[in-house]
Amino acid sequence: MAAFFTQLGKSGFQAEPLFLEASEEYVVDIHRGWTTEGTGQVDTTWALVWHFNAEGKVDRVINLSADQHQMDAYVWNNYTLAPIPERLV
């Protein structure tokens, strides 16, 4: 996960927090996320739902975009992705 956020930072992504709340199992982060670098544009609202297991470690994160098509287009225009079989390993 750290590698993912490192790459976002290299792409000039920024975030403006809108909402943050936590319980014993979950953290919900809603923010505006945008970038002005690269080909295309991303400026949308994101909701991340972090789940923590019994040991207090993150075991899954759900990342929801208000405009997933916009983010998909940005990624395809700015990153060389491995072929699908290699990404699924």
C-alpha positions, 0 to 999 in steps of 0.5 A: 500500500505504501508503494501506491501512495508513493506513486500518487505523490510522484503524480502530484496528487493532493487531498483535502479532508472532508470527513474522518471517523473511526470505530473499533473496526473501521476508519472512514476517510472522505476527501477531495483528491486531485492532481494537476500533473500528467495527461488528463485530470482527476478532481473528485471525491473519494471515500476510503473504508479501512478495516482493522482485524483483531490484531489491530492491523489493516486487513482490507481497504475499500477505495470508492471514487465519485468518478472512477472513469476519470481516474481510470482514464488518468491511470491508463494515460500516465502509467504503464501497467503490467499485462493483466495476468502479471497484475493478478499474481 
